[in-house]
Amino acid sequence: MKALRKILGLLIVLFIGLPILFAVIWAVGLTRAAVSPEFVSDLPQEIIEEVPSLIEDVFAEAQDEELITDEETRAWFKAASEVDISPRELMRDMGLESWLENELSGSLDEIGDVLRGKRRAGPIIFDMRPLKNALHSEDFKNYITKVMEKLPPCDEDGLERWSTVLERDYDLFEFPPCRPGDEVSGEVIEDYLYELTDDISDEIEIFSGMRFVPLSVTRIVKLLSYGMLLLPILIILLGSVIAATSTASFFRWSGLSLLAGGLISLFTALFTKQLAFAGIGLSPYSFSTDWSVGLHELVLEKTAWIQTAVVNHLFSPVIAVAGVVSIIGFIIFVLSFIASGKPKPVKEKPVEKQEEKKIEQKAEEKKEEAVKEKAEAGAASEPQKGEKDEPLKKPEEPEEKKE
């Protein structure tokens, strides 16, 4: 019967409790990351502040032959560098820099305040019209036109390539590095800008239809996510109750189960995090013949801190939750030894009683021997039966006195 209970408890823990615990740990961690103000609000604002400098660095270093081995890509960046306006100045003239630093950053601040509980959870709107207007502005069109004017004129092969490229989706760095003429250039610019802005919505609304709650959104989501941990814990406790034969074994079963689930989740999160870091350097673009690998590596190098920050923000909560579960499991496992560490009186008292009985028996035997010895000594000192009945005779007088 005990063996059957242990098998049943093991099956419940192994095939139901641990898989659900693993899934819930990941769900809780990723949910915490998704509603974290640091991830949703603070990190995007840091990226926004670095965008102008990032673009200027890429444009400056893209002309280096050691970094960009593709001649066509390098020719486009060389033409852009010959235009009398820098990328930062272009963004400022287009109104894009002001939109990034003010409107977009302000909306992100509002989201951070909602997540931190500093303001009510009401609708927050990202107005994307300034971005679309900036991309369709005359300043941007004139910039692209000036860049194309700095390219050498196309030969027959170049014109043929232009006609082939125009039939597909537009990517500026797939265009041949030559000037196809004003008519083709105007058509390319209009179609290219349309491709850029076609999928951008006018407005993006966040927290729509939410009612006022006394706690912050982050705290509510965290409480709900932590409540999800009760399900696998209850299943593990049920399996431990079935399999355990004592209080100590119950602590061992439940503690080892929680420790195993936490450690599996912890090592999986750490491995996935390192795998993500390794995968940052890999991309489908690295195996593409149509896109510049050198440019990809340059952009990747300049944005490595962004990707690293995103990976850290995503996996750190998972690692933290898995670590807490592992610590709780270890503490419960240690309690099992404390519960079974005290000596059980049932096993030790009979031995003591036996020794005491032996001592008492020896004492009684000594007493009995002493009593026997006394009795024997008393019996030896008493007169025998025949001697008691005979009268005592007077001692005979000497013969001299008789005469």
C-alpha positions as CSV (number, residue, x, y, z in Angstrom):
1,M,0.0,0.0,0.0
2,K,2.8,2.4,0.8
3,A,4.6,1.6,-2.4
4,L,1.4,2.3,-4.4
5,R,0.9,5.7,-2.6
6,K,4.5,6.7,-3.4
7,I,4.1,5.8,-7.1
8,L,0.8,7.7,-7.3
9,G,2.3,10.8,-5.6
10,L,5.4,10.6,-7.8
11,L,3.2,10.5,-11.0
12,I,1.2,13.5,-9.8
13,V,4.3,15.6,-9.0
14,L,6.3,14.6,-12.0
15,F,3.8,14.7,-14.8
16,I,1.3,17.4,-13.5
17,G,2.9,19.5,-10.8
18,L,6.3,20.2,-12.2
19,P,5.3,20.9,-15.9
20,I,2.6,23.4,-14.6
21,L,5.1,24.9,-12.2
22,F,7.7,25.4,-15.0
23,A,5.1,27.0,-17.3
24,V,3.7,29.3,-14.6
25,I,7.2,30.5,-13.5
26,W,7.9,31.6,-17.1
27,A,4.4,33.2,-17.4
28,V,4.8,35.1,-14.2
29,G,8.3,36.3,-15.1
30,L,7.4,37.4,-18.6
31,T,4.2,39.1,-17.4
32,R,6.3,41.1,-14.8
33,A,8.6,42.1,-17.6
34,A,5.7,43.2,-19.9
35,V,4.2,45.5,-17.3
36,S,7.5,46.8,-15.9
37,P,7.8,50.6,-16.1
38,E,11.5,50.2,-16.7
39,F,10.9,48.1,-19.7
40,V,7.8,49.8,-21.2
41,S,8.6,53.4,-20.4
42,D,12.2,54.1,-19.3
43,L,14.1,51.9,-21.8
44,P,12.3,53.3,-24.9
45,Q,13.1,56.9,-23.7
46,E,16.7,56.0,-23.4
47,I,16.7,54.6,-27.0
48,I,14.9,57.8,-28.3
49,E,17.6,60.0,-26.8
50,E,20.3,58.0,-28.6
51,V,18.6,57.7,-32.0
52,P,20.1,60.9,-33.6
53,S,23.6,60.0,-32.4
54,L,23.2,56.4,-33.5
55,I,22.2,57.4,-37.0
56,E,25.1,59.8,-37.4
57,D,27.6,57.2,-36.2
58,V,26.3,54.7,-38.7
59,F,26.5,57.2,-41.6
60,A,30.0,58.2,-40.6
61,E,31.4,54.7,-40.3
62,A,29.6,53.2,-43.2
63,Q,32.1,54.7,-45.7
64,D,35.0,52.7,-44.2
65,E,36.0,49.9,-46.6
66,E,37.1,47.7,-43.7
67,L,33.7,47.8,-42.2
68,I,31.5,47.9,-45.3
69,T,32.9,45.6,-48.0
70,D,29.9,45.9,-50.3
71,E,30.8,48.7,-52.8
72,E,27.2,49.5,-53.7
73,T,26.2,50.1,-50.1
74,R,29.3,52.1,-49.5
75,A,28.5,54.2,-52.6
76,W,25.0,55.2,-51.2
77,F,26.5,56.3,-47.9
78,K,29.2,58.2,-49.7
79,A,26.6,60.0,-51.7
80,A,24.6,60.8,-48.5
81,S,27.8,62.2,-46.9
82,E,28.2,64.7,-49.8
83,V,24.8,66.2,-49.2
84,D,25.1,69.5,-47.3
85,I,22.9,68.4,-44.4
86,S,23.6,65.9,-41.6
87,P,21.0,63.2,-40.5
88,R,20.5,65.0,-37.2
89,E,19.8,68.3,-39.0
90,L,17.4,66.5,-41.4
91,M,15.5,65.0,-38.4
92,R,15.3,68.5,-36.8
93,D,14.0,70.1,-40.1
94,M,11.5,67.4,-40.6
95,G,10.1,67.8,-37.1
96,L,11.0,64.2,-36.3
97,E,13.4,65.0,-33.5
98,S,10.9,67.2,-31.7
99,W,8.2,64.5,-32.1
100,L,10.5,61.9,-30.6
101,E,11.7,63.9,-27.7
102,N,8.4,65.6,-26.8
103,E,5.2,63.8,-27.9
104,L,6.4,60.2,-28.0
105,S,8.5,60.6,-24.9
106,G,5.6,62.3,-23.1
107,S,3.3,59.4,-24.0
108,L,5.8,57.0,-22.6
109,D,6.0,59.0,-19.4
110,E,2.3,58.7,-19.0
111,I,2.5,54.9,-19.5
112,G,5.2,54.8,-16.8
113,D,3.1,56.8,-14.4
114,V,0.1,54.5,-14.9
115,L,2.2,51.4,-14.4
116,R,3.7,52.9,-11.2
117,G,0.3,53.9,-9.9
118,K,0.9,57.6,-10.1
119,R,-2.1,58.3,-12.3
120,R,-5.4,56.6,-13.3
121,A,-5.3,54.0,-16.1
122,G,-7.0,56.0,-18.8
123,P,-6.6,56.0,-22.6
124,I,-3.1,57.1,-23.8
125,I,-2.8,57.9,-27.5
126,F,0.4,57.7,-29.6
127,D,-0.2,60.2,-32.4
128,M,1.7,58.8,-35.4
129,R,0.7,61.5,-37.8
130,P,3.8,63.7,-37.2
131,L,5.9,60.7,-38.2
132,K,4.0,60.1,-41.4
133,N,4.0,63.8,-42.2
134,A,7.7,64.0,-41.6
135,L,8.4,61.2,-44.0
136,H,6.2,62.8,-46.6
137,S,7.6,66.3,-46.0
138,E,9.4,68.2,-48.8
139,D,12.6,68.2,-46.6
140,F,12.8,64.5,-46.7
141,K,12.0,64.3,-50.4
142,N,14.6,66.9,-51.2
143,Y,17.2,65.0,-49.2
144,I,16.7,61.7,-51.0
145,T,16.7,63.6,-54.4
146,K,20.0,65.3,-53.5
147,V,21.5,61.9,-52.4
148,M,20.5,60.3,-55.7
149,E,21.9,63.3,-57.6
150,K,25.3,62.6,-56.0
151,L,25.3,59.1,-57.6
152,P,27.0,58.5,-61.0
153,P,24.6,58.2,-64.0
154,C,23.3,54.7,-64.9
155,D,24.4,52.7,-67.8
156,E,22.2,50.1,-69.5
157,D,22.8,47.5,-66.9
158,G,22.0,50.0,-64.2
159,L,18.7,51.0,-65.8
160,E,17.7,47.4,-66.3
161,R,18.4,46.8,-62.6
162,W,16.3,49.8,-61.7
163,S,13.3,48.5,-63.6
164,T,13.7,45.1,-62.0
165,V,14.0,46.5,-58.5
166,L,10.9,48.7,-58.9
167,E,8.7,45.6,-59.4
168,R,9.5,44.4,-55.8
169,D,9.2,45.8,-52.3
170,Y,11.4,48.8,-51.8
171,D,14.6,48.8,-49.9
172,L,16.8,51.8,-50.3
173,F,20.0,49.9,-50.1
174,E,18.9,47.4,-52.8
175,F,18.7,50.1,-55.4
176,P,21.6,50.3,-57.9
177,P,24.1,53.0,-56.9
178,C,23.5,55.1,-60.0
179,R,21.2,58.0,-61.0
180,P,18.4,56.7,-63.2
181,G,17.1,60.1,-64.2
182,D,14.6,62.7,-62.8
183,E,11.5,60.8,-63.9
184,V,12.5,57.5,-62.4
185,S,13.9,59.1,-59.3
186,G,10.6,61.0,-58.6
187,E,8.7,57.7,-59.1
188,V,11.1,55.8,-56.8
189,I,10.9,58.4,-54.1
190,E,7.0,58.6,-54.1
191,D,6.7,54.8,-54.1
192,Y,9.4,54.3,-51.5
193,L,7.8,56.8,-49.1
194,Y,4.4,55.2,-49.6
195,E,5.9,51.8,-48.7
196,L,7.4,53.4,-45.5
197,T,4.1,54.9,-44.3
198,D,1.5,52.5,-45.6
199,D,1.4,50.2,-42.6
200,I,1.7,53.0,-40.0
201,S,-1.6,53.8,-38.2
202,D,-2.6,57.4,-37.5
203,E,-3.1,56.6,-33.8
204,I,-2.2,53.9,-31.4
205,E,-4.3,53.8,-28.2
206,I,-3.1,52.2,-24.9
207,F,-5.2,51.4,-21.8
208,S,-8.5,51.9,-23.6
209,G,-11.6,50.9,-21.8
210,M,-9.9,50.4,-18.4
211,R,-11.7,51.5,-15.2
212,F,-10.1,53.1,-12.2
213,V,-8.5,50.7,-9.7
214,P,-7.0,51.5,-6.3
215,L,-3.7,49.8,-7.0
216,S,-1.3,50.3,-9.9
217,V,-1.6,48.2,-13.0
218,T,1.8,46.6,-12.3
219,R,0.8,45.6,-8.8
220,I,-2.5,44.1,-9.9
221,V,-0.8,42.1,-12.7
222,K,1.9,40.9,-10.3
223,L,-0.7,39.8,-7.7
224,L,-2.6,38.0,-10.3
225,S,0.5,36.3,-11.7
226,Y,1.7,35.3,-8.3
227,G,-1.8,33.8,-7.7
228,M,-1.2,31.6,-10.6
229,L,1.7,29.9,-8.7
230,L,-0.9,28.6,-6.2
231,L,-2.1,26.0,-8.7
232,P,1.1,24.1,-9.2
233,I,2.0,24.4,-5.5
234,L,-1.3,22.9,-4.5
235,I,-0.8,20.0,-6.9
236,I,2.7,19.4,-5.6
237,L,1.4,19.5,-2.0
238,L,-1.3,17.0,-3.0
239,G,1.2,14.6,-4.5
240,S,3.4,15.0,-1.4
241,V,0.6,14.2,1.0
242,I,-0.3,11.1,-1.0
243,A,3.3,9.9,-1.1
244,A,4.5,10.9,2.4
245,T,4.4,8.5,5.3
246,S,5.4,11.1,8.0
247,T,5.8,14.8,8.5
248,A,9.5,14.6,7.6
249,S,8.8,12.8,4.3
250,F,6.1,15.3,3.4
251,F,8.6,18.1,3.8
252,R,11.1,16.2,1.7
253,W,8.7,15.4,-1.1
254,S,7.3,19.0,-1.3
255,G,10.6,20.6,-0.8
256,L,12.5,18.6,-3.4
257,S,9.7,19.0,-5.9
258,L,9.7,22.8,-5.6
259,L,13.5,22.9,-5.6
260,A,13.6,20.8,-8.8
261,G,10.9,22.9,-10.5
262,G,12.7,26.1,-9.6
263,L,16.1,24.9,-10.6
264,I,14.9,23.6,-13.9
265,S,13.2,26.9,-14.7
266,L,16.3,28.8,-13.5
267,F,18.8,26.9,-15.6
268,T,16.5,27.1,-18.6
269,A,16.1,30.8,-18.3
270,L,19.9,31.3,-17.9
271,F,20.6,29.1,-20.9
272,T,17.9,30.8,-23.0
273,K,19.3,34.2,-22.0
274,Q,22.8,33.3,-23.1
275,L,21.4,31.7,-26.3
276,A,19.7,35.0,-27.0
277,F,22.9,36.9,-26.5
278,A,24.6,34.5,-28.9
279,G,21.8,34.9,-31.4
280,I,22.1,38.6,-31.4
281,G,25.0,38.3,-33.8
282,L,23.0,35.9,-36.1
283,S,20.2,37.0,-38.4
284,P,18.7,36.0,-41.7
285,Y,20.4,39.1,-43.1
286,S,23.8,37.4,-42.5
287,F,23.0,34.8,-45.1
288,S,21.4,37.2,-47.6
289,T,23.0,38.1,-50.9
290,D,20.7,41.1,-51.4
291,W,21.5,42.9,-48.1
292,S,24.9,44.2,-47.0
293,V,26.3,42.0,-44.3
294,G,28.8,44.7,-43.3
295,L,26.0,47.3,-42.8
296,H,24.1,44.8,-40.7
297,E,27.1,44.1,-38.5
298,L,27.7,47.9,-38.2
299,V,24.1,48.6,-37.1
300,L,24.2,45.5,-34.8
301,E,27.3,46.8,-33.2
302,K,25.8,50.3,-32.6
303,T,22.6,48.9,-31.2
304,A,24.1,46.0,-29.2
305,W,23.4,47.8,-25.9
306,I,19.7,48.1,-26.8
307,Q,19.4,44.4,-27.6
308,T,21.3,43.5,-24.5
309,A,19.0,45.7,-22.3
310,V,15.9,44.2,-23.9
311,V,17.1,40.6,-23.2
312,N,18.0,41.5,-19.7
313,H,14.6,43.1,-19.0
314,L,12.8,40.1,-20.4
315,F,14.7,37.3,-18.7
316,S,15.6,38.9,-15.3
317,P,12.1,38.5,-13.9
318,V,11.9,34.9,-14.9
319,I,15.3,34.2,-13.2
320,A,14.1,36.1,-10.1
321,V,10.9,34.1,-9.8
322,A,12.7,30.8,-10.4
323,G,15.3,31.7,-7.8
324,V,12.6,32.5,-5.2
325,V,10.8,29.2,-5.8
326,S,14.1,27.3,-5.5
327,I,14.9,29.0,-2.2
328,I,11.5,28.1,-0.8
329,G,11.9,24.5,-1.9
330,F,15.3,24.3,-0.3
331,I,14.0,25.8,3.0
332,I,11.2,23.2,3.1
333,F,13.6,20.5,2.3
334,V,15.9,21.5,5.2
335,L,12.8,21.6,7.5
336,S,12.4,17.9,6.8
337,F,15.7,17.2,8.6
338,I,14.7,19.4,11.5
339,A,11.4,17.6,11.8
340,S,13.2,14.2,11.9
341,G,16.4,15.2,13.7
342,K,15.1,14.9,17.3
343,P,15.7,11.4,18.9
344,K,12.5,9.4,19.1
345,P,11.8,8.3,22.7
346,V,10.2,5.0,21.5
347,K,13.4,3.6,20.3
348,E,15.7,4.7,23.1
349,K,13.6,4.3,26.3
350,P,13.2,0.5,26.0
351,V,17.0,0.1,26.1
352,E,17.3,2.3,29.1
353,K,14.5,0.4,30.9
354,Q,16.1,-2.9,30.1
355,E,19.4,-1.7,31.7
356,E,17.5,-0.4,34.7
357,K,15.6,-3.7,35.1
358,K,18.9,-5.6,34.9
359,I,20.4,-3.3,37.7
360,E,17.2,-3.8,39.8
361,Q,17.3,-7.6,39.3
362,K,21.0,-7.7,40.4
363,A,20.1,-5.6,43.4
364,E,17.2,-7.9,44.3
365,E,19.4,-11.0,43.8
366,K,22.0,-9.5,46.1
367,K,19.3,-8.8,48.7
368,E,18.0,-12.3,48.4
369,E,21.5,-13.8,48.8
370,A,22.1,-11.6,51.9
371,V,18.8,-12.7,53.4
372,K,19.7,-16.4,52.8
373,E,23.1,-15.9,54.3
374,K,21.5,-14.4,57.4
375,A,19.0,-17.2,57.6
376,E,21.6,-19.8,57.4
377,A,23.7,-18.1,60.0
378,G,20.8,-17.9,62.4
379,A,19.9,-21.5,61.8
380,A,23.4,-22.6,62.7
381,S,23.4,-20.8,66.1
382,E,20.1,-22.4,67.4
383,P,20.2,-25.8,69.4
384,Q,19.0,-28.9,67.8
385,K,15.7,-30.6,68.8
386,G,17.2,-33.4,71.0
387,E,19.3,-31.0,72.9
388,K,16.5,-28.8,74.0
389,D,14.5,-31.7,75.8
390,E,17.3,-33.0,78.0
391,P,17.7,-31.2,81.4
392,L,21.0,-29.6,82.2
393,K,23.3,-31.8,84.3
394,K,25.2,-30.3,87.2
395,P,28.9,-30.8,86.9
396,E,30.3,-33.6,89.0
397,E,32.2,-32.6,92.2
398,P,35.7,-33.9,92.7
399,E,36.2,-37.1,94.7
400,E,38.3,-35.4,97.4
401,K,35.3,-33.3,98.4
402,K,33.0,-36.4,98.6
403,E,35.3,-38.1,101.2
